[in-house]
Amino acid sequence: MPLYRREDHYDEEAIADLAGHYRALLSGLGEDADREGLIKTPERAAKALAFLTQGMGQDPAAILKAAVFEEQCEEMVLVRDIEVFSLCEHHMLPFMGKAHVAYIPQGRITGLSKIPRVVDVFARRLQVQERLTRQIRDCIQETLEPRGVAVVIEAHHLCMQMRGVEKQHSQTATSAFTGVFLNDPKTRKEFMRLIDTKGA
């Protein structure tokens, strides 16, 4: 029976460069970078950071275009509770939560799995939640040209929970709308009702 072998693909030169910086960081903290528990930490941390920021080298519009279908659907398409994990660009600490994304087609739809993939591409960059929300909205609007797009993100920021004001139960919500979600209060109200987890 073959042994399990995990295979990840990284730019080895970039990883080695990042690992050197992590090693210097450990030393700067007063740690012994050569002790048993830390020997491989610089390389592990470098690979983790490369994974968490891999969205910088990906094209989210191409993901949507890979599965576009002509369909005369005029009702709201909503993907709710998409898990979001990102790194705050101010402190490089994680923020995490859920994204709710909806659009109203105008003759074209995309595969449902493509919406969470677009969220992931933008989230796996150094981010701020406000920009992340707008980028998801704009990508879907520009690529699919629907009648409107709505995006709401609710997230907990470790830069607020672990340091600074240390408010462990605070949550940040951001929203971005286009088209009918922006101009038609009834449509926006329906979207907000559908994503209301308290009322679900």
C-alpha positions as CSV (number, residue, x, y, z in Angstrom):
1,M,0.0,0.0,0.0
2,P,1.6,3.3,-1.1
3,L,2.3,5.9,1.6
4,Y,0.4,9.2,1.4
5,R,2.4,11.9,-0.2
6,R,1.2,15.5,-0.3
7,E,2.2,17.4,-3.4
8,D,2.1,21.2,-3.5
9,H,3.7,23.3,-6.2
10,Y,5.5,26.5,-5.3
11,D,8.1,28.8,-6.8
12,E,11.1,27.3,-5.0
13,E,13.2,30.4,-5.4
14,A,10.5,32.7,-4.0
15,I,9.9,30.3,-1.1
16,A,13.6,30.2,-0.3
17,D,13.7,34.0,-0.3
18,L,10.6,34.3,1.9
19,A,12.0,31.6,4.3
20,G,15.1,33.6,4.8
21,H,13.1,36.6,5.8
22,Y,11.1,34.5,8.3
23,R,14.3,33.1,9.7
24,A,15.5,36.7,10.3
25,L,12.2,37.6,11.8
26,L,12.4,34.7,14.3
27,S,15.9,35.8,15.3
28,G,14.7,39.4,15.6
29,L,12.1,38.2,18.1
30,G,14.8,36.7,20.2
31,E,14.1,33.1,19.2
32,D,16.7,30.4,18.3
33,A,15.8,29.6,14.7
34,D,17.9,26.5,14.9
35,R,16.0,24.8,17.7
36,E,14.1,21.7,16.9
37,G,10.6,23.2,16.8
38,L,11.6,26.0,14.6
39,I,14.1,24.5,12.1
40,K,11.4,24.1,9.4
41,T,9.2,27.0,10.5
42,P,10.6,29.5,8.0
43,E,9.9,27.3,5.0
44,R,6.4,26.3,6.4
45,A,5.5,30.0,7.0
46,A,6.7,30.9,3.5
47,K,4.6,28.3,1.9
48,A,1.6,29.3,4.0
49,L,1.9,32.9,3.0
50,A,2.3,31.9,-0.7
51,F,-0.9,29.9,-0.4
52,L,-2.8,32.7,1.4
53,T,-1.8,35.2,-1.3
54,Q,-2.0,33.1,-4.4
55,G,-5.0,35.1,-5.7
56,M,-2.6,37.8,-6.8
57,G,-1.6,35.7,-9.7
58,Q,-5.1,34.6,-10.8
59,D,-7.7,36.1,-13.0
60,P,-11.2,36.0,-11.5
61,A,-12.9,37.1,-14.7
62,A,-11.4,34.1,-16.5
63,I,-13.0,31.8,-13.9
64,L,-16.4,33.2,-14.6
65,K,-15.9,33.2,-18.4
66,A,-15.0,29.5,-18.2
67,A,-18.6,28.6,-17.5
68,V,-21.0,31.2,-19.1
69,F,-24.3,29.9,-20.4
70,E,-27.0,31.6,-22.4
71,E,-30.1,31.3,-20.2
72,Q,-33.3,33.4,-20.1
73,C,-33.4,33.6,-16.3
74,E,-34.5,36.9,-14.8
75,E,-34.8,35.8,-11.2
76,M,-32.2,36.4,-8.5
77,V,-29.3,34.0,-8.3
78,L,-27.9,33.9,-4.7
79,V,-25.0,32.0,-3.3
80,R,-25.1,32.5,0.5
81,D,-22.7,31.8,3.3
82,I,-19.5,31.5,1.3
83,E,-16.6,31.1,3.7
84,V,-14.1,33.9,3.5
85,F,-10.5,33.7,4.7
86,S,-8.2,36.6,4.0
87,L,-5.2,38.6,5.4
88,C,-5.6,42.2,6.5
89,E,-3.0,44.3,4.6
90,H,-2.4,46.6,7.6
91,H,-1.2,43.9,10.1
92,M,-1.1,40.8,8.0
93,L,-3.4,39.1,10.4
94,P,-6.4,37.0,9.3
95,F,-10.0,38.1,8.9
96,M,-12.7,35.5,8.3
97,G,-16.4,35.3,7.8
98,K,-19.0,34.8,5.2
99,A,-19.9,36.4,1.9
100,H,-23.3,36.5,0.3
101,V,-23.3,37.1,-3.4
102,A,-26.3,37.6,-5.7
103,Y,-27.0,38.7,-9.3
104,I,-30.0,39.0,-11.6
105,P,-29.1,37.6,-15.0
106,Q,-29.7,39.4,-18.3
107,G,-29.5,36.5,-20.7
108,R,-26.3,34.9,-19.2
109,I,-25.5,32.9,-16.1
110,T,-22.4,31.3,-14.8
111,G,-21.8,28.0,-13.0
112,L,-22.7,28.3,-9.3
113,S,-19.3,27.0,-8.2
114,K,-17.6,29.9,-10.0
115,I,-19.0,32.5,-7.6
116,P,-17.2,31.1,-4.5
117,R,-14.1,30.7,-6.6
118,V,-14.1,34.4,-7.5
119,V,-14.5,35.2,-3.8
120,D,-11.5,33.0,-3.0
121,V,-9.3,34.7,-5.7
122,F,-9.9,38.1,-4.3
123,A,-9.7,37.0,-0.7
124,R,-6.4,35.3,-1.2
125,R,-4.6,38.6,-1.4
126,L,-3.5,41.2,1.1
127,Q,-6.8,42.9,1.5
128,V,-9.2,45.2,3.3
129,Q,-12.7,44.1,3.6
130,E,-14.2,47.2,1.9
131,R,-12.1,46.7,-1.2
132,L,-12.7,42.9,-1.3
133,T,-16.5,43.5,-1.3
134,R,-16.2,46.0,-4.2
135,Q,-13.9,43.8,-6.2
136,I,-16.2,40.8,-6.1
137,R,-19.1,43.0,-7.2
138,D,-17.3,44.7,-10.0
139,C,-15.9,41.4,-11.4
140,I,-19.3,39.9,-11.7
141,Q,-20.9,43.0,-13.1
142,E,-18.2,43.6,-15.7
143,T,-18.0,39.9,-16.8
144,L,-21.6,38.8,-16.8
145,E,-23.3,42.2,-17.4
146,P,-26.3,41.3,-15.3
147,R,-29.2,43.6,-14.3
148,G,-27.5,44.0,-10.9
149,V,-25.1,42.5,-8.4
150,A,-25.2,42.5,-4.6
151,V,-22.4,41.5,-2.2
152,V,-22.4,41.5,1.6
153,I,-19.5,40.3,3.7
154,E,-19.6,39.8,7.4
155,A,-16.3,39.1,9.0
156,H,-14.3,38.9,12.3
157,H,-10.9,40.6,12.2
158,L,-8.1,39.2,14.4
159,C,-6.3,42.5,14.3
160,M,-9.2,43.8,16.4
161,Q,-9.7,40.7,18.5
162,M,-6.1,39.8,19.4
163,R,-4.5,43.2,19.6
164,G,-5.5,46.9,19.6
165,V,-9.0,47.3,21.0
166,E,-9.2,43.5,21.7
167,K,-13.0,43.3,21.1
168,Q,-13.5,39.6,20.6
169,H,-17.2,39.7,19.6
170,S,-17.1,42.5,17.1
171,Q,-18.1,41.9,13.5
172,T,-17.6,44.0,10.5
173,A,-20.2,44.1,7.7
174,T,-19.7,45.6,4.2
175,S,-22.0,45.8,1.2
176,A,-21.7,46.8,-2.4
177,F,-24.5,46.9,-5.0
178,T,-25.1,47.7,-8.7
179,G,-28.1,48.0,-10.9
180,V,-31.5,47.0,-9.6
181,F,-30.0,46.2,-6.2
182,L,-28.9,49.8,-5.9
183,N,-31.9,51.4,-7.5
184,D,-34.9,49.2,-6.5
185,P,-35.5,49.1,-2.8
186,K,-37.8,46.0,-3.1
187,T,-35.1,44.0,-4.8
188,R,-32.5,45.0,-2.3
189,K,-34.9,44.2,0.6
190,E,-35.5,40.7,-0.8
191,F,-31.8,40.1,-1.0
192,M,-31.3,41.3,2.6
193,R,-34.2,39.1,3.8
194,L,-32.7,36.0,2.1
195,I,-29.3,36.4,3.7
196,D,-30.7,37.2,7.1
197,T,-29.4,34.1,9.0
198,K,-31.3,35.2,12.2
199,G,-34.6,35.0,10.4
200,A,-33.7,31.7,8.5
